[in-house]
C-alpha cells in the first residue's frame, strides 16, 4: 500500500519542530522526518533528513529529480562537499552516493518534483551570494531557481517587517531557516514548514527576531 503523508495539496499544512517524528531510513545512521510523501521508498517526498557523523546512503539515481538545502553540518557525496547553507539541484537522471563526514548533516530535501524539461543542475553556496531589495522595506531576496511558474528563493526579513496581504497562485511552501515567521494564522519558529495551497492568502510579518526563510511558489497548482 502506498504511503500517503499530507498528500492532499489543497490543504494548508503546518509542521513545527515540536511536531517532528523521526523515523529510521533503510540505512543505519540516517533518519527522516517526513513532511509530505506519496509513495514508498521511491516517492514524491518532502523531508528533513538527519545524517549521523560518518553515515552513508546507498548509490541512487534521481528518477524524478532532487532539490535540497543543507540546514546543518556538511553533506557530501563523490562529487563534492556541501556545507551549511548550500542549495543543490540534481535533475532527473543524475546519481550520487552520499557519504557524510565527521560533522554529520541535516538537509531539507524534495524528491520527484521536477518537471521533465527542468534540467538545470545547481550548487549555490548561499552565505556567499548577494541579496537584492525586496518589495517592501526590511525585505531582501536571494533568487535560487526559476522554471515555468515555479520560483525558489531565500527571503531575509529584518525585525518588525510587515508584508502585503497576497494570494498564492500555484501555492506556496516555506521552511523557516532562522528567527520566527508570523502571519495572521500563527507563529512559526526556526524549523517550521508551511505548505499553503493554490489561491490561499495571508499577510506575513516579523517581530523583534526577524526571520530567514526558504520559499517556493507556483508549484502546487
LINNORLIN-V426356 format. One record per backbone hydrogen bond with DSSP energy under -0.5 kcal/mol. CO is the residue of the C=O (numbers start at 1). NH is the residue of the N-H. If there is no record, write none. Layout:
CO:NH + CO:NH
//
This chain:
3:39 + 5:37 + 7:9 + 8:11 + 13:195 + 15:193 + 16:19 + 17:20 + 23:32 + 27:30 + 28:56 + 29:52 + 30:25 + 31:50 + 32:23 + 32:34 + 33:35 + 33:48 + 36:46 + 37:5 + 38:44 + 41:43 + 42:40 + 43:45 + 44:38 + 45:111 + 46:35 + 46:36 + 47:109 + 48:33 + 49:51 + 49:107 + 50:31 + 50:52 + 51:105 + 52:55 + 55:100 + 60:96 + 61:63 + 62:65 + 62:93 + 64:113 + 64:114 + 65:112 + 66:90 + 67:110 + 68:88 + 69:71 + 69:108 + 70:85 + 72:106 + 73:84 + 74:101 + 75:82 + 76:99 + 80:77 + 82:75 + 83:86 + 85:126 + 86:70 + 87:124 + 88:68 + 89:91 + 89:122 + 90:66 + 91:94 + 94:62 + 96:60 + 98:57 + 101:54 + 101:104 + 104:74 + 105:51 + 106:71 + 106:72 + 107:49 + 107:109 + 108:69 + 109:47 + 110:67 + 111:45 + 115:118 + 117:119 + 119:121 + 122:89 + 123:125 + 124:87 + 124:126 + 125:128 + 126:129 + 132:141 + 136:139 + 138:158 + 139:134 + 140:156 + 141:132 + 142:154 + 145:152 + 147:150 + 150:147 + 151:217 + 152:144 + 152:145 + 153:215 + 154:142 + 155:157 + 155:213 + 156:140 + 156:158 + 157:211 + 158:161 + 161:206 + 166:202 + 167:169 + 168:170 + 168:171 + 168:199 + 168:200 + 170:220 + 171:218 + 172:196 + 173:216 + 174:194 + 175:177 + 175:214 + 176:191 + 178:212 + 179:190 + 181:188 + 182:205 + 183:186 + 186:183 + 188:181 + 189:192 + 192:176 + 193:15 + 194:174 + 194:196 + 195:13 + 196:172 + 197:200 + 200:168 + 202:166 + 204:163 + 205:182 + 207:160 + 207:210 + 210:180 + 211:157 + 212:177 + 212:178 + 213:155 + 214:175 + 215:153 + 216:173 + 217:151 + 220:198
//
